[in-house]
Amino acid sequence: MSDPYNARVTSPTREEVLHQLSRILDSPPLSGSVRLSRFLRYVVERTCAGDGGPLEEFLIATEVFDRDARFDSRLDSLVRVEAGRLRSKLTEYYRERGASDSVIIRIPKGGYTPEFERRAPPAPQGPLPSSKRMTWRVTIAALAILIVVALVAATGSHWR
């Protein structure tokens, strides 16, 4: 029988990524922001569709933020600023509502192409290691002896 905790973690499927995208877009960090939702939807769907290489700033500016063909990223930092805001919202989502989600969508700094990752399953919770159990037993035994000694000392003065 194989151990699922030592199994190689696989990438999520396209369907899993799109389901996760829906969860994120419906969550409070993004549900109130049309711009950021549109940005995230665009980069995730485009990456899932396999439409070429890395997503470029000009393409995002024109297709997501309705900038015209004269867009110059040296003069207009819109995409970089919105990408920073989106990264913050994704961090907030995974820190709170998405803390136990099995699929993680992240947009690494330095680019706009999202990465998709399956969260590793939690480590199995088993009994305490024998050394910890032994320490616990010794502590209980020492406490019991201390209580008996205290009781004997307290009642011993009444016997004299």
LUMROVO-991267 format. One record per residue (C-alpha): x negated, y, z. Coordinates in Angstrom, 1 decimal. Example, Ala and Ser with C-alpha at 12.3 -4.5 7.8 and 13.67 -1.06 7.14 Angstrom:
<recs>
+--------+--------+--------+
!     xx !     yy !     zz !
+--------+--------+--------+
!  -12.3 !   -4.5 !    7.8 !
!  -13.7 !   -1.1 !    7.1 !
+--------+--------+--------+
</recs>
This chain:
<recs>
+--------+--------+--------+
!     xx !     yy !     zz !
+--------+--------+--------+
!    0.0 !    0.0 !    0.0 !
!   -1.4 !    3.4 !   -1.0 !
!   -1.8 !    6.3 !    1.5 !
!    0.2 !    9.3 !    0.1 !
!   -2.0 !   11.7 !    2.1 !
!   -5.1 !   10.6 !    0.3 !
!   -3.5 !   10.7 !   -3.1 !
!   -4.7 !   13.3 !   -5.6 !
!   -2.4 !   16.3 !   -5.6 !
!   -0.9 !   16.8 !   -9.0 !
!    0.2 !   20.0 !  -10.7 !
!    3.9 !   20.7 !  -10.5 !
!    6.0 !   20.0 !  -13.6 !
!    7.4 !   22.8 !  -15.8 !
!   10.9 !   22.1 !  -14.3 !
!    9.5 !   22.4 !  -10.7 !
!    7.8 !   25.7 !  -11.5 !
!   10.9 !   27.2 !  -13.1 !
!   13.0 !   26.0 !  -10.1 !
!   10.5 !   27.7 !   -7.8 !
!   10.6 !   30.8 !   -9.9 !
!   14.4 !   30.9 !   -9.4 !
!   14.0 !   30.5 !   -5.6 !
!   11.5 !   33.4 !   -5.5 !
!   13.6 !   35.7 !   -7.6 !
!   16.6 !   35.1 !   -5.4 !
!   14.7 !   35.8 !   -2.2 !
!   14.7 !   39.2 !   -0.4 !
!   11.2 !   40.1 !   -1.3 !
!   12.0 !   40.2 !   -5.0 !
!   15.8 !   40.2 !   -5.4 !
!   15.8 !   44.0 !   -4.8 !
!   13.2 !   44.8 !   -7.4 !
!   14.2 !   44.6 !  -11.1 !
!   10.7 !   45.5 !  -12.3 !
!    8.8 !   43.0 !  -10.2 !
!   11.3 !   40.3 !  -10.9 !
!   11.0 !   41.0 !  -14.6 !
!    7.2 !   40.9 !  -14.4 !
!    7.1 !   37.6 !  -12.5 !
!    9.7 !   36.0 !  -14.8 !
!    7.8 !   37.0 !  -17.9 !
!    4.4 !   35.8 !  -16.8 !
!    5.7 !   32.5 !  -15.4 !
!    8.0 !   31.7 !  -18.4 !
!    5.3 !   32.7 !  -20.9 !
!    2.7 !   30.5 !  -19.1 !
!    5.1 !   27.6 !  -18.9 !
!    5.9 !   27.9 !  -22.6 !
!    2.2 !   27.7 !  -23.4 !
!    2.2 !   30.8 !  -25.5 !
!   -1.5 !   31.3 !  -25.9 !
!   -4.3 !   32.2 !  -23.6 !
!   -4.5 !   34.7 !  -20.8 !
!   -1.8 !   37.4 !  -20.5 !
!   -3.2 !   40.8 !  -21.4 !
!   -2.4 !   44.1 !  -19.8 !
!   -1.2 !   45.7 !  -23.1 !
!    1.2 !   42.8 !  -23.8 !
!    2.8 !   43.1 !  -20.3 !
!    3.0 !   46.9 !  -20.5 !
!    4.8 !   46.8 !  -23.8 !
!    7.0 !   43.7 !  -23.2 !
!    7.8 !   44.0 !  -19.5 !
!    7.5 !   47.7 !  -18.8 !
!    8.7 !   49.1 !  -22.1 !
!    5.6 !   51.1 !  -22.9 !
!    5.0 !   51.8 !  -26.5 !
!    2.1 !   50.8 !  -28.8 !
!    0.1 !   53.8 !  -27.6 !
!   -0.3 !   52.3 !  -24.1 !
!   -3.8 !   52.7 !  -22.9 !
!   -4.7 !   50.8 !  -19.7 !
!   -7.6 !   53.2 !  -19.0 !
!   -5.1 !   56.1 !  -18.7 !
!   -2.1 !   54.2 !  -17.3 !
!   -2.5 !   51.8 !  -14.4 !
!    1.1 !   50.7 !  -14.3 !
!    0.4 !   47.0 !  -14.9 !
!   -2.4 !   46.8 !  -12.3 !
!   -0.3 !   48.6 !   -9.7 !
!    2.7 !   46.5 !  -10.3 !
!    0.6 !   43.3 !  -10.3 !
!   -0.8 !   44.3 !   -6.8 !
!    2.8 !   44.9 !   -5.6 !
!    3.9 !   41.5 !   -7.0 !
!    1.0 !   39.7 !   -5.3 !
!    2.0 !   41.3 !   -2.0 !
!    5.6 !   40.2 !   -2.5 !
!    4.5 !   36.7 !   -3.3 !
!    2.4 !   36.6 !   -0.2 !
!    5.3 !   37.8 !    1.9 !
!    7.6 !   35.2 !    0.3 !
!    5.3 !   32.3 !    1.1 !
!    4.5 !   33.6 !    4.6 !
!    8.3 !   33.7 !    5.5 !
!   11.0 !   32.1 !    3.4 !
!    8.7 !   29.9 !    1.2 !
!    6.5 !   28.7 !    4.0 !
!    7.5 !   25.1 !    3.4 !
!    8.1 !   25.2 !   -0.4 !
!    6.3 !   22.4 !   -2.2 !
!    5.4 !   24.6 !   -5.3 !
!    3.2 !   27.7 !   -5.0 !
!    3.1 !   30.3 !   -7.7 !
!    0.2 !   32.8 !   -7.4 !
!   -1.3 !   35.5 !   -9.6 !
!   -5.0 !   35.6 !   -8.9 !
!   -6.7 !   39.0 !   -8.8 !
!   -8.5 !   39.9 !  -11.9 !
!   -5.8 !   38.6 !  -14.3 !
!   -2.1 !   38.2 !  -14.9 !
!   -1.8 !   34.6 !  -15.8 !
!   -0.1 !   32.7 !  -12.9 !
!   -1.4 !   29.6 !  -11.4 !
!    0.9 !   26.8 !  -10.2 !
!    0.0 !   24.5 !   -7.4 !
!    1.8 !   21.7 !   -5.5 !
!    1.4 !   22.2 !   -1.8 !
!   -0.4 !   19.2 !   -0.2 !
!    1.9 !   17.2 !    2.1 !
!    1.4 !   17.8 !    5.8 !
!   -1.0 !   15.5 !    7.6 !
!    0.8 !   12.6 !    9.3 !
!    1.7 !   13.1 !   12.9 !
!    0.7 !   10.0 !   14.9 !
!   -0.1 !    9.2 !   18.5 !
!   -2.8 !   11.1 !   20.2 !
!   -6.3 !    9.7 !   19.7 !
!   -7.2 !    7.3 !   22.5 !
!   -9.8 !    9.7 !   24.0 !
!   -7.0 !   12.3 !   24.4 !
!   -4.7 !    9.8 !   25.9 !
!   -7.4 !    8.7 !   28.3 !
!   -8.1 !   12.3 !   29.3 !
!   -4.3 !   12.8 !   30.0 !
!   -4.2 !    9.6 !   32.1 !
!   -7.2 !   10.7 !   34.2 !
!   -5.6 !   14.1 !   34.7 !
!   -2.4 !   12.6 !   35.9 !
!   -4.2 !   10.1 !   38.2 !
!   -6.3 !   12.9 !   39.7 !
!   -3.2 !   15.0 !   40.3 !
!   -1.4 !   12.1 !   42.0 !
!   -4.4 !   11.4 !   44.3 !
!   -4.6 !   15.1 !   45.2 !
!   -0.8 !   15.1 !   46.1 !
!   -1.3 !   11.9 !   48.3 !
!   -4.3 !   13.4 !   50.1 !
!   -2.3 !   16.7 !   50.7 !
!    0.6 !   14.7 !   52.0 !
!   -1.6 !   12.6 !   54.3 !
!   -3.3 !   15.7 !   55.6 !
!    0.0 !   17.5 !   56.2 !
!    1.6 !   14.6 !   58.0 !
!   -1.6 !   13.5 !   59.8 !
!   -1.5 !   16.5 !   62.1 !
!    2.0 !   15.4 !   63.4 !
!    0.7 !   11.9 !   64.4 !
!   -1.8 !   13.2 !   66.9 !
+--------+--------+--------+
</recs>
